């Protein structure tokens, strides 16, 4: 779109583009041989003879097929004169059918999960990008580009179910932390709600679930976690679980600044996400309640443990060595869920270019230094909020189980132009 100018010429004032797109794509993200059951050789003795047999180790599924995603996109591009300021707005909606998921199986099958095509999900949101040439002089230039991305997901169908537990996290007792429910986002967390600690034997006796316990049991429960009874029945059971979090961020963003001064150039890239939860299973395995095989807890856990003197300010239960406590004390709750929001100084690059005369062998030589993952602002207590220990399983996003953090790297480079 252009505008007329004086003097018989044409002067371009602005650009405007409207984009509309539609398509259907497939996703064949199935590991090799997933449709086939797997057997392992197992030696055993039969009639006094040593023979080799085979045991079923992984349950295949010969009905697996591709996922299919139907997507609609609408976008607008706006640029002001000479691209001094430009904007891009994209809105999309996509529906994915025949989702490939590791579905939790009943324990009587002998298998924990099986890859299946189950259900459909909707994702919709928008991305807003803006850029500007702040300065564009002969010796100094500065431009900036930033974007913000928002996505909302909703489960539309789970086949013949209204809800199901998603992929199982290894060794998390009593419950799977992820639940899928029609009408809710994929990535919802499901668990128990804590209600402080039992500070005295009287408080333990006041709980209907423990009113008839013997004196030794009651005394041992003092200083342990008290969970809210949500179903109104005496005792804490699976029915007392509820939604306790969501690993999906409310929004993510990024911004890049580029500078040029004579022969110097520099760039700064900042990224981040806000409003997402992370499961910190590192704290789960260091919980001060007798995890079998655990040998240490952190100093912070020890200093904030429940004691008679510190009962009002305690953040962690009283340490216990009894493994019998383990299943009760380590019920999955917000204790093991943290705010995963962060802002990260992702990259800084500084360069200097030496130009050469036309008759020389080189046209230019550029030296540069770069630093990646320089600094992160976050409340997350783990090593890295940008973590995903189960990267190959979309049903287990946002889990930190001893994941190696992104390294801070320093790079030096030389580029020659011929």
C-alpha positions as CSV (number, residue, x, y, z in Angstrom):
1,X,0.0,0.0,0.0
2,X,1.5,3.3,-1.0
3,X,0.7,7.0,-0.9
4,X,1.3,9.8,-3.5
5,X,3.9,12.5,-3.1
6,X,4.6,15.9,-4.6
7,X,6.8,16.8,-7.5
8,X,5.4,14.2,-9.9
9,X,7.1,11.3,-8.0
10,X,5.7,8.5,-6.0
11,X,6.8,8.2,-2.3
12,X,6.3,4.9,-0.4
13,X,4.8,5.6,3.0
14,X,4.0,2.1,4.5
15,X,3.4,-1.6,3.8
16,X,0.5,-3.7,4.8
17,X,0.2,-7.5,4.3
18,X,-2.6,-9.8,5.3
19,X,-1.8,-13.6,5.3
20,X,-4.2,-16.5,5.6
21,X,-3.1,-20.1,5.7
22,X,-4.6,-23.5,6.1
23,X,-3.2,-27.0,6.1
24,X,-3.1,-30.5,7.5
25,X,0.2,-32.1,8.5
26,X,1.2,-35.5,9.8
27,X,3.5,-36.5,12.7
28,X,5.1,-39.9,12.5
29,X,7.0,-39.5,15.8
30,X,6.9,-43.2,16.5
31,X,10.1,-44.8,17.7
32,X,11.3,-47.7,15.5
33,X,9.5,-51.0,16.2
34,X,7.0,-49.4,18.6
35,X,4.2,-51.4,16.9
36,X,6.0,-54.7,17.7
37,X,6.1,-56.4,21.1
38,X,9.7,-57.0,22.3
39,X,11.0,-60.2,23.9
40,X,14.2,-60.6,25.8
41,X,16.1,-63.9,26.2
42,X,15.7,-65.4,29.7
43,X,17.7,-68.5,30.8
44,X,16.0,-71.1,33.1
45,X,16.2,-74.7,34.2
46,X,13.6,-77.1,32.8
47,X,13.7,-80.9,33.7
48,X,17.2,-80.5,34.9
49,X,18.4,-78.9,31.7
50,X,19.6,-75.3,31.2
51,X,17.5,-73.8,28.4
52,X,16.9,-70.4,26.9
53,X,13.4,-69.0,26.8
54,X,11.9,-65.6,26.0
55,X,9.9,-63.1,28.2
56,X,7.7,-60.3,26.9
57,X,9.4,-57.0,27.9
58,X,7.6,-54.3,26.0
59,X,4.0,-54.4,24.8
60,X,3.7,-53.4,21.1
61,X,0.7,-51.9,19.3
62,X,0.0,-52.8,15.7
63,X,-2.7,-50.2,15.4
64,X,-0.4,-47.2,15.7
65,X,-0.8,-44.5,13.0
66,X,0.3,-41.0,12.4
67,X,-1.1,-38.0,14.3
68,X,-2.7,-35.4,12.1
69,X,-2.8,-31.7,12.8
70,X,-5.3,-29.3,11.1
71,X,-4.2,-25.7,11.4
72,X,-5.5,-22.2,10.4
73,X,-3.2,-19.1,10.5
74,X,-4.1,-15.5,10.1
75,X,-1.3,-12.9,10.1
76,X,-0.9,-9.1,9.6
77,X,2.4,-7.4,8.7
78,X,2.7,-3.7,9.1
79,X,5.7,-1.6,8.2
80,X,6.1,2.2,8.6
81,X,8.2,4.3,6.3
82,X,11.7,2.9,5.6
83,X,10.9,0.1,8.1
84,X,11.6,2.4,11.0
85,X,9.0,0.5,12.9
86,X,7.4,-2.7,11.9
87,X,4.9,-5.2,13.4
88,X,3.8,-8.7,12.8
89,X,0.7,-10.3,14.4
90,X,-0.1,-14.0,14.0
91,X,-3.1,-15.8,15.3
92,X,-3.4,-19.6,14.9
93,X,-5.7,-22.5,15.9
94,X,-4.7,-26.1,15.4
95,X,-6.4,-29.4,16.3
96,X,-4.4,-32.5,16.6
97,X,-6.1,-35.9,16.3
98,X,-4.9,-39.5,17.0
99,X,-2.5,-38.2,19.6
100,X,0.5,-40.5,20.2
101,X,0.7,-41.0,23.9
102,X,2.2,-43.4,26.4
103,X,-1.0,-44.4,28.1
104,X,-0.8,-45.8,31.7
105,X,-2.0,-49.4,31.9
106,X,-3.7,-51.2,34.8
107,X,-1.1,-52.9,37.0
108,X,-2.7,-56.3,36.3
109,X,-1.5,-56.2,32.7
110,X,2.1,-56.5,33.9
111,X,3.1,-53.4,32.0
112,X,3.3,-49.7,33.1
113,X,2.3,-48.1,29.8
114,X,1.8,-48.6,26.1
115,X,2.1,-46.2,23.1
116,X,-1.4,-45.6,21.7
117,X,-3.3,-43.1,19.5
118,X,-5.7,-41.6,21.9
119,X,-7.7,-38.4,21.8
120,X,-7.4,-35.0,20.3
121,X,-6.2,-31.6,21.5
122,X,-6.6,-28.0,20.5
123,X,-3.9,-25.3,20.6
124,X,-4.5,-21.7,19.8
125,X,-2.8,-18.5,20.5
126,X,-0.9,-15.6,18.9
127,X,2.6,-14.2,18.5
128,X,3.3,-10.5,18.4
129,X,6.6,-9.3,16.9
130,X,7.8,-5.7,16.8
131,X,11.0,-4.1,15.5
132,X,12.4,-0.7,15.2
133,X,15.5,1.1,13.9
134,X,16.2,3.3,16.8
135,X,19.3,5.0,15.2
136,X,20.4,4.7,11.6
137,X,23.2,7.2,11.3
138,X,26.3,6.8,9.2
139,X,28.6,5.8,12.1
140,X,26.1,4.4,14.6
141,X,23.1,2.1,14.1
142,X,20.9,0.5,16.7
143,X,17.9,-1.8,15.9
144,X,15.8,-3.9,18.2
145,X,13.3,-6.8,17.7
146,X,11.1,-8.3,20.3
147,X,8.3,-10.9,20.4
148,X,5.9,-12.4,22.8
149,X,4.2,-15.7,22.3
150,X,1.0,-17.0,24.0
151,X,-0.4,-20.5,23.6
152,X,-3.5,-22.0,25.2
153,X,-4.1,-25.8,25.0
154,X,-7.3,-27.7,25.7
155,X,-7.9,-31.4,25.5
156,X,-10.9,-32.1,23.3
157,X,-11.2,-35.9,23.6
158,X,-9.6,-38.9,25.3
159,X,-11.4,-41.6,23.4
160,X,-13.9,-43.4,25.6
161,X,-12.6,-41.6,28.8
162,X,-13.1,-38.2,30.3
163,X,-9.7,-38.3,32.1
164,X,-6.6,-40.4,32.4
165,X,-3.2,-40.2,34.0
166,X,-0.4,-39.3,31.5
167,X,3.1,-40.8,31.4
168,X,4.5,-42.3,34.5
169,X,7.5,-40.7,36.2
170,X,9.9,-43.4,37.4
171,X,9.7,-44.2,41.1
172,X,7.2,-41.4,42.0
173,X,5.1,-43.3,44.6
174,X,1.4,-43.4,45.1
175,X,0.4,-41.3,42.1
176,X,1.3,-40.1,38.6
177,X,1.8,-36.4,38.7
178,X,0.3,-35.6,35.3
179,X,-3.4,-35.9,34.5
180,X,-5.2,-35.4,31.2
181,X,-8.9,-34.3,31.5
182,X,-11.3,-33.2,28.8
183,X,-11.5,-29.4,28.9
184,X,-8.2,-28.9,30.7
185,X,-4.8,-28.1,29.3
186,X,-2.3,-30.9,28.5
187,X,0.4,-30.6,31.2
188,X,-1.9,-30.3,34.3
189,X,-0.5,-31.5,37.6
190,X,-2.5,-33.6,40.0
191,X,-1.7,-34.2,43.6
192,X,-2.4,-33.7,47.3
193,X,-2.8,-30.4,49.2
194,X,-0.7,-30.0,52.3
195,X,-2.1,-28.5,55.4
196,X,0.9,-27.8,57.6
197,X,2.3,-30.4,60.1
198,X,1.0,-32.3,63.0
199,X,2.5,-30.2,65.8
200,X,1.3,-32.4,68.7
201,X,-0.2,-35.7,69.7
202,X,-3.5,-33.9,70.2
203,X,-3.5,-32.7,66.6
204,X,-2.8,-36.3,65.4
205,X,-5.7,-37.6,67.5
206,X,-8.0,-34.9,66.2
207,X,-7.6,-36.4,62.7
208,X,-10.4,-39.0,62.2
209,X,-7.9,-41.2,60.3
210,X,-5.7,-41.5,63.4
211,X,-8.1,-41.4,66.3
212,X,-7.8,-45.1,67.0
213,X,-4.0,-45.4,66.4
214,X,-1.9,-46.8,69.1
215,X,0.3,-44.4,71.2
216,X,3.5,-45.3,69.4
217,X,2.1,-44.5,66.0
218,X,0.6,-41.3,67.2
219,X,3.8,-40.1,68.7
220,X,5.7,-41.0,65.5
221,X,3.3,-38.9,63.4
222,X,4.2,-35.7,65.3
223,X,6.1,-33.4,62.9
224,X,4.9,-35.1,59.8
225,X,3.0,-33.6,56.9
226,X,-0.7,-33.2,57.3
227,X,-2.8,-33.4,54.1
228,X,-6.2,-31.8,53.4
229,X,-9.1,-34.3,53.4
230,X,-11.0,-33.1,50.2
231,X,-13.5,-36.0,49.9
232,X,-14.8,-35.9,53.5
233,X,-14.0,-39.5,54.2
234,X,-11.7,-40.4,57.0
235,X,-8.1,-40.8,55.9
236,X,-6.1,-39.6,52.8
237,X,-6.8,-41.6,49.7
238,X,-6.6,-41.1,45.9
239,X,-9.9,-39.3,46.0
240,X,-8.2,-36.4,47.9
241,X,-6.1,-35.4,44.9
242,X,-6.9,-32.3,42.9
243,X,-5.3,-30.0,40.3
244,X,-2.2,-28.4,41.8
245,X,-0.4,-26.8,38.8
246,X,0.3,-26.5,35.1
247,X,3.6,-26.8,33.3
248,X,2.4,-24.6,30.4
249,X,3.7,-21.0,30.5
250,X,1.3,-18.1,30.4
251,X,3.6,-16.5,27.8
252,X,7.2,-16.6,26.5
253,X,9.2,-13.7,25.1
254,X,12.5,-12.7,23.5
255,X,14.3,-9.5,22.6
256,X,17.4,-8.9,20.4
257,X,19.4,-5.6,20.3
258,X,21.9,-5.1,17.5
259,X,24.5,-2.3,17.6
260,X,27.0,-1.0,15.0
261,X,29.5,1.7,15.6
262,X,32.0,2.2,12.8
263,X,33.8,-1.1,12.6
264,X,32.4,-2.5,15.9
265,X,29.2,-4.6,16.2
266,X,27.4,-6.0,19.1
267,X,24.3,-8.0,19.8
268,X,22.4,-8.9,23.0
269,X,19.7,-11.6,23.1
270,X,17.3,-12.0,26.1
271,X,14.7,-14.7,26.4
272,X,12.3,-16.0,29.1
273,X,9.0,-17.6,30.0
274,X,6.5,-16.6,32.7
275,X,3.8,-18.5,34.7
276,X,4.9,-22.1,34.2
277,X,5.4,-24.8,36.9
278,X,8.3,-27.3,37.1
279,X,8.4,-30.6,39.0
280,X,11.7,-30.6,40.9
281,X,12.2,-34.3,41.6
282,X,15.7,-33.6,42.9
283,X,14.0,-32.3,46.1
284,X,11.7,-35.4,46.1
285,X,14.7,-37.7,46.3
286,X,16.3,-35.6,49.0
287,X,13.2,-35.3,51.1
288,X,14.1,-35.8,54.8
289,X,11.8,-38.7,55.4
290,X,13.8,-41.8,54.8
291,X,13.9,-42.3,51.0
292,X,15.4,-45.8,50.6
293,X,19.0,-45.5,49.6
294,X,19.2,-41.7,50.2
295,X,22.2,-40.6,52.2
296,X,22.0,-36.8,52.4
297,X,19.6,-33.8,52.6
298,X,20.5,-30.2,51.8
299,X,21.6,-27.8,54.6
300,X,18.5,-25.7,53.9
301,X,16.2,-28.8,54.4
302,X,18.0,-29.5,57.7
303,X,17.8,-26.0,59.0
304,X,14.1,-25.7,58.2
305,X,13.0,-29.1,59.4
306,X,10.2,-29.5,62.0
307,X,11.3,-29.4,65.6
308,X,9.4,-28.6,68.7
309,X,11.2,-25.3,68.9
310,X,10.8,-24.5,65.2
311,X,7.3,-25.8,64.7
312,X,5.8,-22.4,63.8
313,X,8.4,-21.7,61.1
314,X,9.1,-25.2,59.8
315,X,9.1,-25.8,56.0
316,X,10.1,-29.5,56.0
317,X,8.8,-32.4,58.1
318,X,10.8,-34.0,60.9
319,X,13.5,-36.3,59.4
320,X,12.8,-39.9,59.8
321,X,14.9,-43.0,59.0
322,X,11.9,-45.4,58.9
323,X,11.0,-46.5,55.4
324,X,7.5,-47.1,56.6
325,X,7.0,-43.4,56.6
326,X,8.1,-43.0,53.1
327,X,4.9,-43.7,51.2
328,X,2.8,-41.4,53.5
329,X,5.3,-38.5,53.7
330,X,6.2,-38.4,50.0
331,X,2.7,-38.0,48.5
332,X,3.0,-35.8,45.5
333,X,2.1,-32.2,46.3
334,X,3.1,-28.6,45.6
335,X,6.1,-29.3,47.8
336,X,7.8,-30.7,44.7
337,X,6.4,-28.1,42.3
338,X,8.1,-24.8,41.8
339,X,7.6,-21.6,39.7
340,X,9.7,-22.1,36.5
341,X,9.5,-18.5,35.3
342,X,12.8,-17.0,34.2
343,X,14.5,-14.3,32.3
344,X,17.8,-15.3,30.8
345,X,20.6,-13.3,29.2
346,X,21.0,-15.8,26.5
347,X,23.8,-14.4,24.3
348,X,26.1,-11.4,24.1
349,X,28.4,-11.0,21.0
350,X,31.0,-8.4,20.4
351,X,32.8,-8.1,17.0
352,X,35.3,-5.9,15.2
353,X,35.7,-5.9,11.4
354,X,38.9,-4.9,9.6
355,X,38.3,-3.9,6.0
356,X,41.0,-4.3,3.3
357,X,41.6,-2.5,0.1
358,X,40.1,-4.0,-3.0
359,X,43.5,-5.2,-4.4
360,X,44.3,-7.3,-1.3
361,X,43.7,-11.0,-0.9
362,X,41.1,-10.5,1.9
363,X,38.1,-8.2,1.6
364,X,37.6,-8.2,5.4
365,X,38.5,-10.0,8.6
366,X,36.1,-10.0,11.6
367,X,37.1,-11.0,15.1
368,X,34.3,-11.7,17.6
369,X,33.8,-13.0,21.2
370,X,30.5,-14.4,22.4
371,X,29.1,-15.6,25.8
372,X,26.1,-17.9,26.0
373,X,23.8,-18.4,29.0
374,X,25.6,-15.6,30.9
375,X,23.0,-14.9,33.6
376,X,19.5,-16.1,34.6
377,X,17.0,-14.5,36.9
378,X,14.6,-17.0,38.4
379,X,13.1,-18.2,41.7
380,X,13.6,-21.9,40.7
381,X,15.9,-23.7,43.2
382,X,17.3,-26.2,40.7
383,X,20.3,-25.7,38.4
384,X,18.3,-24.6,35.3
385,X,14.7,-23.6,34.9
386,X,14.9,-24.3,31.1
387,X,14.9,-28.0,31.7
388,X,13.1,-31.1,30.4
389,X,14.5,-34.4,31.6
390,X,12.0,-36.4,29.5
391,X,12.5,-34.5,26.2
392,X,11.3,-37.3,24.1
393,X,8.0,-37.7,25.9
394,X,5.6,-34.7,25.4
395,X,3.4,-36.0,28.2
396,X,6.2,-35.4,30.7
397,X,7.2,-31.9,30.0
398,X,8.6,-29.7,32.8
399,X,10.3,-32.4,34.9
400,X,13.7,-31.9,36.4
401,X,15.2,-35.2,37.4
402,X,19.0,-34.7,37.6
403,X,19.0,-33.0,34.2
404,X,22.4,-31.4,33.3
405,X,22.0,-27.6,33.1
406,X,22.9,-25.6,30.0
407,X,26.5,-24.6,30.1
408,X,27.8,-21.1,30.2
409,X,30.1,-21.0,27.1
410,X,32.7,-18.5,25.9
411,X,33.5,-18.4,22.2
412,X,36.2,-16.6,20.2
413,X,35.9,-16.5,16.4
414,X,37.7,-15.3,13.3
415,X,35.9,-14.8,10.0
416,X,37.7,-14.0,6.8
417,X,35.9,-12.8,3.7
418,X,37.6,-13.3,0.4
